[in-house]
């Protein structure tokens, strides 16, 4: 009996030793024992933040401590090159390619990508992964939507892309740089996000077809010549966020009749301050609740209307023959300038003045009827109307500006309803001139006295 008991005690000691040997080499923190004294190995989760990519099927979703490292495979994403797995969302530190055998705990891996294709744009990527659009691959493209992976638009990126008509900018872009859209003569609309804080020098200069633009309530500065010669703009809102408008930012915006000034810049009519934004204006509104003074007639003539004025300020139609509204009081500067499709124009008796360059370069104009209320014809009002052959100057006219009919090479017949008392300034000395000869009158107006002011006593 004693011999049997001794054997049993030795067996128990040996069994206990076997349990210890079974756990040899295990990390005590990763091992536990179940109710039958078996070791339990912890399992840890691997999360993958793919950023639009597709993970490799060989990448595990969990891991345990093992005697070997776990090698990570690259995911894929169309248009991108994989730049490594990172343990931080902002990709700090070095990329990792494998999980170490000593690692414990759940882990999140972030895929970093480098863009390789961004049709239809040319672009660059900096060391931080920020993408800058530098231009277009195809110059015939008319509409572009810049994707939200773009952080910057390079200076000169779309310079002289005359075929562009529409552009949408994402809210990842914070500034519109120098000359970015300069010379985009076909551009009619642009959408800028509320992320943009500055508009650079010449950014939209010479965008002559741009009829409207919304400056977001995030922009604080507008650069020099930013909207120079945007000659189709008739109305603009300066938001309360704007604190500075550089010199000449709106120079050449001849049709900028209406300004909504929500800023603290004290923009004034006819002022050259604040980039000339109010220089051509007829009215400065200080609240968006104030009604617009601009009315567009069915024939495409835009009028500025208030209690005293009914001014033809711009033509946006396509008719070849136009009769102005009989309430029209004046034709403003350059109102019909460059409209080559216009063949005939009838100006009612209600009109008292025809502004400078009103019909400048209307190369298709063959017929004009001047109402009996017109008293003045401005400088170069009908200059370069190369198909015009005949004009009658009403008795009501008392002044004709310099070059009013310059370049009207086919003009051969000019009749003055009242030929008496006309003077021409020659070397600052007024000379009385005979205006009874219709052919001679035409020669005077387009050649001999083309560079002089005319007036009648």
Beta strands, then each sheet from edge to edge (+ up, - down):
strand 1: 31-33
strand 2: 39-41
strand 3: 44-49
strand 4: 62-63
strand 5: 70-71
strand 6: 80-86
strand 7: 98-99
strand 8: 107-115
strand 9: 121-125
strand 10: 131-136
strand 11: 143-145
strand 12: 150-153
strand 13: 166-168
strand 14: 175-176
strand 15: 189-191
strand 16: 198-199
strand 17: 221-222
strand 18: 235-238
strand 19: 244-245
strand 20: 258-261
strand 21: 283-285
strand 22: 294-296
strand 23: 301-305
strand 24: 310-315
strand 25: 321-323
strand 26: 330-331
strand 27: 344-346
strand 28: 353-354
strand 29: 367-369
strand 30: 376-377
strand 31: 390-393
strand 32: 399-400
strand 33: 413-416
strand 34: 422-426
strand 35: 429-432
strand 36: 454-456
sheet 1: 1+ 2-
sheet 2: 4+ 3- 8- 6+
sheet 3: 5+ 7-
sheet 4: 9+ 10- 12-
sheet 5: 11+ 13+ 15+
sheet 6: 14+ 16+ 17+ 19+
sheet 7: 18+ 20+ 21+
sheet 8: 22+ 23- 24+ 26+ 28+ 30+ 32+ 36- 34+ 35-
sheet 9: 25+ 27+ 29+
sheet 10: 31+ 33+
end
